[in-house]
Structures are given as C-alpha cells and as structure tokens.
Amino acid sequence: METETGRAVCGQLVLDLTVQTATFQGVELCLTALEFNTLAYLAQHPGQFVCAEILLDQVWHCETGGTIHQVKSCIKRLRHKLGREALPIFTPNGRGGIVYGIPPLPLKLTLS
C-alpha cells in the first residue's frame, strides 16, 4: 500500500499522510510528528490491538530512545487532543501488557 501520497479517513478524523496533518470535524489538530505517526499507525490498523513495544519498533523506531512510559504519555496526549467524542484510543482490559487500539470503524484510504 502506498501511503506516502494518501489520506486516512476514520470517522471524522482525517489524516493527510503526505504533509502529516490531522483534522477532526474540519479543525486542524496540533500534533507533534511522533503523535501524528502514532495516531496514523493506530488509524491504519483499526480493530487491532497494538502493544506499546510494537509502537516503539514500528513508529518510534527505537533509535529515538523511547520507553513504554513515553508511549503511554504520547497516548495520553493524543486522547486529550482528540477529546472523548473523537476517535477513542482505548486500552482493553484482560489483554495483558499495555496495548492500544482504535475500534473497527470504517477506514478509508485514498491515494492521490
């Protein structure tokens, strides 16, 4: 899948993967590059549980020196910036470890 030139749409959340911008209900969100990449990864895997270690490996690329605590902090900031009525990032009970996910909403990827 070529995502460099695409957009990910999940509910009212729109991620422009080319210029790394995110909007919710038409309002641009102020996200750091790491927050955007974390949100994009979760949005592109709706309904899947993603553990903090996978985010460290796939998004943070471990060379940034990230820790599980920093992943938790990043998710907390995203939850705050998105608000509860937006796209919930949740941690399911009984899954063991620290895992995150986005409910399986219809995800639409469009390539320009």
Backbone as CSV, one residue per row, in Angstrom:
resi,resn,N_x,N_y,N_z,CA_x,CA_y,CA_z,C_x,C_y,C_z
1,MET,0.844,-1.170,0.000,0.000,0.000,0.000,0.890,1.234,0.000
2,GLU,0.673,2.119,-0.930,1.417,3.371,-0.987,0.671,4.402,-0.170
3,THR,1.220,4.726,1.007,0.562,5.696,1.858,1.235,7.059,1.820
4,GLU,2.375,7.162,1.145,3.075,8.450,1.114,2.213,9.550,0.515
5,THR,1.388,9.201,-0.432,0.590,10.209,-1.118,-0.882,10.121,-0.742
6,GLY,-1.210,9.408,0.310,-2.612,9.152,0.615,-3.142,9.882,1.826
7,ARG,-4.403,9.594,2.057,-5.109,10.110,3.226,-5.776,8.933,3.922
8,ALA,-5.837,8.998,5.218,-6.581,8.012,6.001,-7.755,8.734,6.635
9,VAL,-8.948,8.185,6.415,-10.153,8.773,6.981,-10.780,7.738,7.897
10,CYS,-10.961,8.103,9.142,-11.555,7.199,10.115,-12.567,8.006,10.923
11,GLY,-13.851,7.818,10.596,-14.875,8.657,11.220,-14.686,10.092,10.762
12,GLN,-14.660,10.994,11.718,-14.467,12.411,11.391,-13.000,12.825,11.497
13,LEU,-12.139,11.851,11.682,-10.709,12.105,11.733,-10.127,11.897,10.348
14,VAL,-9.414,12.891,9.844,-8.774,12.807,8.529,-7.279,13.041,8.726
15,LEU,-6.494,12.076,8.280,-5.039,12.186,8.353,-4.496,12.334,6.948
16,ASP,-3.787,13.403,6.708,-3.100,13.584,5.433,-1.697,13.041,5.631
17,LEU,-1.447,11.882,5.059,-0.183,11.186,5.283,0.979,11.822,4.536
18,THR,0.675,12.677,3.579,1.729,13.339,2.810,2.358,14.477,3.594
19,VAL,1.533,15.355,4.109,2.045,16.530,4.822,1.951,16.380,6.334
20,GLN,1.518,15.227,6.781,1.406,14.891,8.199,0.566,15.902,8.970
21,THR,-0.669,16.074,8.499,-1.619,16.895,9.232,-2.835,16.048,9.575
22,ALA,-3.478,16.416,10.651,-4.669,15.708,11.097,-5.756,16.727,11.384
23,THR,-6.966,16.423,10.938,-8.103,17.271,11.258,-9.206,16.416,11.867
24,PHE,-9.950,17.025,12.771,-11.120,16.384,13.339,-12.264,17.383,13.236
25,GLN,-13.344,16.965,12.604,-14.505,17.819,12.337,-14.072,19.102,11.618
26,GLY,-13.089,18.973,10.722,-12.628,20.102,9.930,-11.652,21.027,10.628
27,VAL,-11.339,20.752,11.891,-10.415,21.600,12.652,-9.068,20.893,12.734
28,GLU,-8.007,21.613,12.346,-6.679,21.000,12.359,-6.202,20.787,13.786
29,LEU,-5.649,19.605,14.034,-5.097,19.269,15.339,-3.625,19.637,15.373
30,CYS,-3.176,20.138,16.487,-1.762,20.484,16.657,-1.058,19.274,17.267
31,LEU,-0.420,18.481,16.399,0.250,17.256,16.828,1.740,17.336,16.535
32,THR,2.522,16.736,17.416,3.946,16.583,17.111,4.077,15.493,16.046
33,ALA,5.239,15.391,15.452,5.461,14.360,14.433,5.267,12.968,15.034
34,LEU,5.743,12.757,16.242,5.602,11.451,16.884,4.137,11.154,17.210
35,GLU,3.389,12.148,17.671,1.961,11.956,17.934,1.230,11.620,16.641
36,PHE,1.539,12.358,15.571,0.887,12.093,14.287,1.188,10.670,13.813
37,ASN,2.451,10.273,13.851,2.829,8.940,13.378,2.194,7.836,14.217
38,THR,2.094,8.050,15.517,1.445,7.074,16.393,-0.035,6.961,16.051
39,LEU,-0.703,8.102,15.900,-2.126,8.108,15.552,-2.354,7.493,14.179
40,ALA,-1.497,7.805,13.225,-1.634,7.246,11.876,-1.490,5.731,11.907
41,TYR,-0.538,5.233,12.674,-0.348,3.781,12.764,-1.593,3.110,13.337
42,LEU,-2.132,3.666,14.417,-3.335,3.096,15.025,-4.530,3.191,14.080
43,ALA,-4.667,4.325,13.392,-5.803,4.518,12.476,-5.728,3.568,11.284
44,GLN,-4.526,3.202,10.879,-4.365,2.296,9.755,-4.506,0.832,10.166
45,HIS,-4.691,0.587,11.462,-4.885,-0.765,11.982,-6.125,-0.801,12.877
46,PRO,-7.282,-0.357,12.382,-8.472,-0.300,13.232,-8.915,-1.694,13.643
47,GLY,-9.369,-1.788,14.893,-9.844,-3.070,15.393,-8.740,-4.014,15.823
48,GLN,-7.493,-3.605,15.633,-6.363,-4.432,16.055,-5.801,-3.865,17.347
49,PHE,-5.321,-4.745,18.182,-4.660,-4.304,19.402,-3.173,-4.214,19.121
50,VAL,-2.603,-3.078,19.447,-1.194,-2.824,19.175,-0.502,-2.587,20.515
51,CYS,0.481,-3.408,20.820,1.168,-3.246,22.107,2.195,-2.119,21.998
52,ALA,2.543,-1.594,23.169,3.480,-0.472,23.225,4.810,-0.822,22.575
53,GLU,5.233,-2.079,22.716,6.507,-2.493,22.122,6.470,-2.408,20.592
54,ILE,5.314,-2.731,20.005,5.186,-2.633,18.539,5.245,-1.175,18.113
55,LEU,4.587,-0.299,18.877,4.665,1.130,18.548,6.110,1.615,18.650
56,LEU,6.826,1.175,19.672,8.237,1.554,19.794,9.035,1.101,18.573
57,ASP,8.759,-0.099,18.108,9.511,-0.653,16.980,9.063,-0.070,15.642
58,GLN,7.772,-0.039,15.386,7.251,0.338,14.071,7.118,1.845,13.867
59,VAL,6.851,2.581,14.924,6.616,4.027,14.793,7.792,4.825,15.338
60,TRP,8.211,4.470,16.514,9.273,5.228,17.173,10.645,4.772,16.709
61,HIS,10.739,3.621,16.118,11.967,3.046,15.564,13.097,2.926,16.586
62,CYS,12.755,2.858,17.835,13.657,2.608,18.968,14.925,3.459,19.002
63,GLU,15.388,3.974,17.864,16.593,4.794,17.931,16.326,6.129,18.597
64,THR,15.024,6.480,18.774,14.710,7.713,19.480,14.867,7.530,20.979
65,GLY,15.174,6.306,21.403,15.366,6.049,22.823,14.063,6.019,23.592
66,GLY,12.970,5.734,22.915,11.666,5.727,23.555,11.505,4.595,24.554
67,THR,10.640,4.840,25.527,10.322,3.839,26.531,8.812,3.623,26.536
68,ILE,8.381,2.558,27.189,6.945,2.289,27.289,6.250,3.431,28.007
69,HIS,6.903,4.010,29.009,6.310,5.156,29.708,6.074,6.321,28.740
70,GLN,7.008,6.560,27.821,6.841,7.642,26.851,5.710,7.336,25.876
71,VAL,5.530,6.068,25.506,4.407,5.688,24.649,3.106,5.990,25.390
72,LYS,3.034,5.609,26.663,1.840,5.880,27.461,1.551,7.380,27.523
73,SER,2.583,8.182,27.685,2.416,9.634,27.737,1.925,10.182,26.401
74,CYS,2.462,9.647,25.308,2.044,10.064,23.968,0.561,9.742,23.756
75,ILE,0.131,8.541,24.146,-1.270,8.147,24.006,-2.154,9.048,24.864
76,LYS,-1.691,9.381,26.049,-2.453,10.276,26.938,-2.638,11.643,26.286
77,ARG,-1.580,12.175,25.666,-1.679,13.477,24.980,-2.638,13.390,23.797
78,LEU,-2.575,12.286,23.040,-3.488,12.118,21.906,-4.941,12.058,22.378
79,ARG,-5.194,11.321,23.454,-6.557,11.252,23.994,-7.046,12.638,24.375
80,HIS,-6.176,13.431,24.984,-6.544,14.784,25.394,-6.823,15.670,24.174
81,LYS,-5.971,15.609,23.177,-6.122,16.449,21.987,-7.332,16.055,21.146
82,LEU,-7.637,14.763,21.092,-8.778,14.294,20.307,-10.095,14.501,21.032
83,GLY,-10.070,14.438,22.336,-11.307,14.537,23.094,-12.053,13.215,23.073
84,ARG,-12.945,13.043,23.994,-13.675,11.777,24.116,-14.626,11.529,22.961
85,GLU,-15.167,12.596,22.379,-16.149,12.405,21.306,-15.489,12.095,19.968
86,ALA,-14.192,12.196,19.923,-13.484,11.913,18.675,-13.303,10.413,18.527
87,LEU,-12.179,10.032,18.037,-11.857,8.629,17.815,-11.202,8.089,19.067
88,PRO,-11.878,7.215,19.805,-11.292,6.763,21.067,-10.118,5.818,20.853
89,ILE,-9.056,6.098,21.572,-7.932,5.176,21.638,-8.122,4.476,22.973
90,PHE,-8.255,3.183,22.951,-8.577,2.503,24.196,-7.555,1.432,24.530
91,THR,-7.537,1.116,25.812,-6.706,0.041,26.318,-7.667,-1.026,26.836
92,PRO,-7.807,-2.142,26.130,-8.768,-3.165,26.543,-8.315,-3.898,27.804
93,ASN,-9.267,-4.232,28.639,-8.975,-5.000,29.847,-8.719,-6.460,29.492
94,GLY,-7.892,-7.101,30.286,-7.683,-8.533,30.149,-6.820,-8.953,28.974
95,ARG,-6.130,-8.033,28.323,-5.293,-8.389,27.185,-3.841,-8.626,27.599
96,GLY,-3.487,-8.243,28.810,-2.113,-8.421,29.270,-1.196,-7.383,28.668
97,GLY,-0.333,-6.838,29.469,0.586,-5.826,28.977,-0.141,-4.531,28.645
98,ILE,0.524,-3.676,27.942,-0.053,-2.395,27.552,-0.327,-2.463,26.059
99,VAL,-1.603,-2.448,25.704,-1.988,-2.480,24.304,-2.983,-1.364,24.038
100,TYR,-2.991,-0.878,22.821,-3.881,0.201,22.415,-4.593,-0.210,21.147
101,GLY,-5.710,0.427,20.888,-6.430,0.141,19.667,-7.442,1.217,19.357
102,ILE,-7.907,1.198,18.144,-8.986,2.065,17.684,-10.099,1.129,17.274
103,PRO,-11.326,1.402,17.712,-12.418,0.499,17.339,-12.496,0.324,15.830
104,PRO,-13.025,-0.800,15.378,-13.092,-1.076,13.938,-14.137,-0.222,13.232
105,LEU,-13.831,1.063,13.084,-14.683,1.955,12.313,-14.330,1.788,10.840
106,PRO,-15.202,2.186,9.959,-14.822,2.128,8.543,-13.615,3.016,8.283
107,LEU,-12.573,2.455,7.771,-11.367,3.195,7.431,-11.284,3.298,5.929
108,LYS,-11.069,4.490,5.451,-10.987,4.693,4.010,-9.633,5.296,3.691
109,LEU,-8.859,4.634,2.884,-7.581,5.175,2.410,-7.780,5.607,0.971
110,THR,-7.408,6.843,0.686,-7.489,7.308,-0.687,-6.098,7.720,-1.124
111,LEU,-5.712,7.289,-2.286,-4.390,7.619,-2.797,-4.525,8.683,-3.877
112,SER,-3.704,9.711,-3.740,-3.751,10.808,-4.717,-2.932,10.478,-5.941
